[in-house]
Amino acid sequence: MSEIPGFDLQRAVAQVGEEVHEKWLSLTERTAFVGGAEVEVFEQSFADYLSAAGCVGVANGTDALELAIRALDLQPGDEVVVPSYTFIATAAAICLAGGRPVFADVESATLNLDADDLRRRITDRTVGVIGVHLYGRPFEVDAIAAICRQQGLWLIEDAAQAHGARWHGSSVGSFGRLATWSFYPSKNLGCFGDGGAVTGNDTELLNRVRLLANHGRTAHYEHSEVGRNSRLDALQAAVLNCRLPGLEADNERRRQIAQVYCKTLARVGDLRLLEDRPDTLPVFHQMTVLTSQRNELREHLSARGIGTAIHYPRALHLQPAFATDGWPVSDLPVAEAAGEQVLCLPMFPQLTDAEVDTVCEAVVDFFG
């Protein structure tokens, strides 16, 4: 029985392995590991790809969030509204910067931040919102950006799963004060280790992010404030320079795979597919379905050699990390139900048509 992994990094490495090897050999020969041309080229190329004013490469996606929040002058005790259904880094970065995450529910159709519930969570201590383009599907940018404008709040786009996604023709990452990115190996644009970036159209704000990411340094051994060490290293930037030119083709292949899944699995059992808003271009970082029989379906697929994942098994407001007096548990029914029902089917651009068909057949067989 052949194995179909949920994600296969080896296939991604094979696409760019020779080019990456040449770049790494050059870097190691020159011992050019921190900063330098590879980082500068990637920052400019990624900014151009997004039609953004600038890009600051950092060490990882969590640092990107924390540095963006700090650059926006978050003060101790300030509140930031975030969706409860996302990876913990979105909320943890607020805590690390000295603020307080306030959890909002998500939409049933998309599992992205619910604009109506967001509005209910705003208090006189709220200073900002972090919206997450979950699974590579854009959140409701227009409604959430409008709320932020009306309430005088800043908006950060957590685009860690949405490289190349578009909202009404414009790249995600161009609507908030800043956008943050992860280049973890499994991302649509991933390096071969950790990496991240902050992008935006406010050059002064981006300069502050860069300052904070480099120990607050203004000159050699001169520091205007306490920053941290968070730099995208040259080896990982080299990988990203090899992979960025193929991102559009990879994303298009993901959409083709998703189309097969959606066509074949529509109206199968109690399986529910997430919806895409009109005039958006998702990039399907994950192919996520929901079913009340999630665990049984996962076992069935595993028995057939098909890998799956659960992103995410528990909403953030129910995580032990936030189970303190500072974060009272709220009733967020959609986020809570999602944790019990979501299942991510195999999704990466190197999947073959035959493999996708095999996965679909196994799912259909389960519901019988």
C-alpha positions in Angstrom: 0.0 0.0 0.0 1.5 3.3 -1.1 1.7 6.1 1.5 0.1 9.6 0.7 1.5 12.1 3.2 -0.4 15.1 4.4 2.6 17.1 3.5 5.9 16.1 1.8 8.8 18.4 2.2 11.1 16.1 0.3 9.2 16.8 -2.9 9.5 20.5 -2.4 13.2 20.2 -1.8 13.6 18.2 -5.0 12.2 21.1 -7.0 14.9 23.6 -6.0 17.5 21.4 -4.4 20.3 22.0 -7.0 19.8 25.7 -7.1 19.7 25.9 -3.3 22.9 23.7 -3.0 24.8 26.2 -5.3 23.7 29.2 -3.2 24.5 27.5 0.1 27.9 26.4 -1.2 28.7 30.0 -2.2 27.5 31.4 1.2 29.5 28.9 3.1 32.6 29.6 1.1 32.2 33.3 1.9 30.9 32.6 5.4 28.2 35.2 4.6 25.6 34.0 7.0 24.0 37.1 8.5 22.5 39.8 6.4 24.0 40.5 3.0 22.8 40.2 -0.6 20.6 37.2 -0.3 18.5 38.8 2.5 18.4 42.2 0.6 17.3 40.5 -2.6 14.6 38.6 -0.9 13.2 41.6 1.0 13.0 43.6 -2.2 11.6 40.7 -4.2 8.9 39.8 -1.7 7.9 43.5 -1.3 7.6 43.8 -5.1 5.6 40.6 -5.3 3.1 42.0 -2.8 3.2 45.6 -4.2 4.3 46.7 -0.7 6.5 49.6 0.2 9.0 47.4 2.1 9.8 44.1 3.8 11.8 43.3 6.9 13.1 39.8 7.2 13.1 38.4 10.7 13.8 35.1 12.4 10.3 33.6 12.4 6.6 34.3 12.2 6.1 34.7 15.9 8.8 37.3 16.1 7.2 39.0 13.1 4.0 39.4 15.1 5.6 40.6 18.3 7.9 43.1 16.5 4.9 44.5 14.5 2.9 44.9 17.7 5.8 46.6 19.5 6.4 48.9 16.5 2.8 50.0 16.9 3.6 51.1 20.5 1.5 48.6 22.4 1.4 49.6 26.1 1.1 47.2 29.1 -2.5 46.2 29.6 -3.6 47.3 26.1 -6.2 44.9 24.5 -5.9 43.4 21.1 -8.8 41.4 19.6 -7.8 38.2 17.8 -9.8 35.2 16.5 -9.9 32.4 19.0 -9.5 29.8 16.2 -5.9 30.1 15.0 -2.3 29.1 15.9 -1.3 30.2 19.4 1.4 32.6 18.1 -1.2 35.1 17.1 -2.3 35.6 20.7 1.0 34.8 22.4 2.8 37.6 20.6 0.4 40.1 22.2 1.3 38.7 25.6 5.0 38.8 24.8 4.7 42.4 23.9 2.9 43.2 27.2 -0.6 43.3 26.0 -3.8 41.3 26.6 -5.4 39.2 23.8 -9.2 39.4 23.7 -10.7 36.4 21.9 -13.5 36.7 19.3 -15.5 34.0 17.6 -15.1 33.0 13.9 -17.5 32.6 11.0 -19.0 29.2 10.5 -18.5 29.3 6.8 -14.8 30.3 6.7 -13.5 29.9 10.3 -12.1 33.4 9.9 -12.6 36.3 12.3 -16.3 37.2 12.7 -16.7 40.9 12.2 -19.9 41.2 14.2 -18.4 39.4 17.2 -15.2 41.5 16.9 -17.3 44.6 17.3 -18.8 43.2 20.5 -15.3 42.6 22.0 -14.1 46.2 21.7 -13.7 48.1 24.9 -12.1 51.4 25.9 -8.8 49.5 26.3 -8.8 48.1 22.8 -6.0 49.4 20.6 -5.9 47.0 17.7 -7.0 43.9 15.9 -5.1 41.0 14.4 -6.9 39.3 11.6 -5.7 35.9 10.4 -6.0 34.7 6.8 -6.6 31.2 8.0 -5.7 28.2 5.8 -4.9 30.7 3.0 -8.4 32.1 2.7 -8.6 35.9 3.1 -10.7 37.1 6.1 -13.5 39.7 5.5 -11.0 42.5 5.0 -13.5 45.3 4.1 -15.8 44.8 7.1 -12.9 44.4 9.6 -10.8 47.3 8.2 -13.9 49.5 8.4 -14.5 48.6 12.0 -10.8 49.5 12.8 -11.2 52.8 11.0 -14.4 53.7 12.8 -13.0 52.8 16.2 -9.5 54.2 15.7 -7.8 50.8 16.0 -4.8 49.5 14.1 -5.0 46.3 12.1 -2.3 43.7 11.6 -2.8 41.0 9.0 -1.4 37.6 10.1 -0.7 36.2 6.7 1.5 33.3 7.8 -0.7 30.9 5.8 -1.6 33.1 2.9 1.4 33.8 0.7 -0.1 35.0 -2.7 -3.8 35.1 -1.6 -5.8 38.1 -2.9 -8.7 40.1 -1.8 -10.6 41.9 -4.6 -7.5 41.7 -6.8 -5.0 43.0 -4.2 -2.5 40.9 -2.3 -3.3 40.2 1.3 -0.9 42.0 3.4 -1.7 45.3 1.9 -4.7 46.3 4.0 -3.4 46.6 7.6 -0.9 48.9 9.1 1.5 45.9 8.9 1.4 42.3 7.8 3.3 39.4 9.2 4.5 36.3 7.5 6.0 32.9 8.5 8.3 30.9 6.2 8.2 27.7 8.2 9.0 24.8 5.8 5.3 23.7 5.5 4.1 27.1 4.4 3.1 27.9 0.8 6.4 29.9 0.6 8.6 28.0 3.1 12.3 28.0 3.7 14.3 25.0 5.1 14.3 26.2 8.7 12.6 29.1 10.5 12.1 32.5 8.9 9.6 35.3 8.9 8.9 38.8 7.7 7.0 42.0 8.3 5.7 44.0 5.3 3.7 47.2 4.9 3.4 50.5 3.2 4.5 52.8 6.0 8.3 53.1 5.6 8.7 54.8 9.0 6.9 51.9 10.7 9.0 49.3 8.9 12.2 51.1 9.9 11.0 50.8 13.5 10.5 47.1 13.0 14.0 46.7 11.6 15.4 48.7 14.5 13.6 46.6 17.1 14.7 43.4 15.3 18.4 44.4 15.6 18.8 45.3 19.3 17.4 48.8 18.8 20.7 49.6 17.1 21.2 53.0 15.3 25.0 52.8 14.9 27.8 50.5 15.9 27.3 49.9 19.6 24.7 52.7 19.7 21.2 51.7 20.7 18.2 54.0 20.9 15.9 51.4 22.7 15.8 47.9 23.9 15.3 45.6 20.9 16.0 42.0 20.3 18.0 39.8 17.9 15.6 38.6 15.2 17.2 38.4 11.8 16.4 36.3 8.7 19.6 34.5 8.1 21.2 34.4 4.6 20.9 30.6 4.2 17.1 30.7 4.6 16.8 33.9 2.4 18.7 32.0 -0.3 16.1 29.2 -0.1 13.3 31.8 -0.3 14.9 33.4 -3.4 14.8 30.0 -5.1 11.2 29.3 -4.2 9.5 32.7 -4.6 9.6 32.5 -8.5 7.6 29.3 -8.4 5.0 30.5 -5.8 2.3 31.4 -8.3 2.5 28.1 -10.1 2.5 26.2 -6.8 -0.6 28.1 -5.6 -2.4 27.5 -8.9 -1.7 23.8 -8.4 -3.1 23.9 -4.9 -6.3 25.5 -6.3 -6.6 22.7 -8.9 -6.3 20.1 -6.2 -8.8 21.9 -4.0 -11.3 22.0 -6.9 -11.1 18.2 -7.2 -11.6 17.8 -3.5 -14.6 20.2 -3.5 -16.3 18.7 -6.6 -15.9 15.1 -5.4 -16.6 15.6 -1.7 -19.6 17.9 -2.0 -22.7 16.5 -0.3 -20.8 13.4 1.0 -22.1 12.3 4.4 -22.1 15.2 6.9 -18.8 16.5 5.5 -18.7 20.3 5.3 -16.4 22.3 3.1 -15.3 25.8 3.9 -16.5 28.6 1.7 -14.6 31.1 -0.3 -15.8 34.7 -0.6 -16.6 36.1 -4.1 -13.8 37.9 -5.8 -11.1 36.4 -3.6 -8.2 34.2 -4.6 -7.4 31.6 -1.8 -4.1 29.7 -1.8 -5.2 26.6 0.2 -2.4 26.3 2.6 -4.6 23.6 4.1 -7.5 21.6 2.6 -9.8 21.7 5.7 -13.1 19.9 6.0 -15.4 19.5 9.0 -17.3 16.4 10.2 -18.8 15.2 13.4 -17.0 11.9 12.7 -13.6 13.5 12.4 -11.6 11.1 14.6 -13.2 8.0 12.9 -12.5 9.4 9.5 -8.9 10.1 10.4 -8.4 6.6 11.6 -10.0 5.2 8.4 -7.7 7.3 6.2 -4.6 6.4 8.3 -5.4 2.7 7.8 -5.2 3.3 4.1 -1.9 5.1 4.3 -3.3 8.6 4.0 -1.8 11.3 6.2 -4.0 14.0 7.7 -3.6 16.7 10.3 -5.8 18.7 12.8 -5.3 22.4 12.6 -6.4 23.1 15.4 -7.8 20.8 18.0 -8.6 23.4 20.6 -9.7 27.1 20.4 -7.2 29.5 22.1 -9.6 30.6 24.8 -9.7 27.0 26.0 -5.9 26.6 26.0 -4.2 26.1 29.4 -1.8 28.9 28.6 -4.7 31.4 28.8 -6.5 29.7 31.7 -5.7 32.4 34.2 -7.6 35.2 35.9 -6.3 37.5 33.1 -8.2 35.6 30.4 -11.7 34.7 31.5 -13.2 31.9 29.4 -15.8 33.1 27.0 -18.5 31.3 25.1 -17.3 31.1 21.5 -19.4 28.3 20.0 -18.1 28.3 16.4 -14.4 28.2 17.5 -15.1 25.5 20.0 -17.0 23.3 17.6 -14.3 23.7 14.9 -11.7 22.2 17.3 -13.8 19.1 17.5 -14.6 18.7 13.8 -11.8 20.0 11.5 -9.6 17.7 9.5 -6.9 18.7 7.0 -6.6 16.4 4.0 -3.3 16.0 2.1 -2.5 19.4 0.4 0.8 20.3 -1.3 1.5 21.3 -4.9 3.4 18.1 -5.7 0.5 15.8 -5.0 -0.4 13.8 -8.1 -3.9 13.6 -9.6 -3.9 9.9 -8.8 -3.1 10.6 -5.2 -5.9 13.2 -4.9 -8.3 10.7 -6.4 -7.2 8.0 -4.0 -7.9 10.4 -1.0 -11.3 11.3 -2.3 -12.2 7.7 -2.9 -11.2 6.8 0.7 -13.3 9.6 2.1 -16.3 8.7 0.0 -15.9 5.0 1.0 -15.9 6.0 4.7 -19.3 7.7 4.4 -20.4 4.8 2.3 
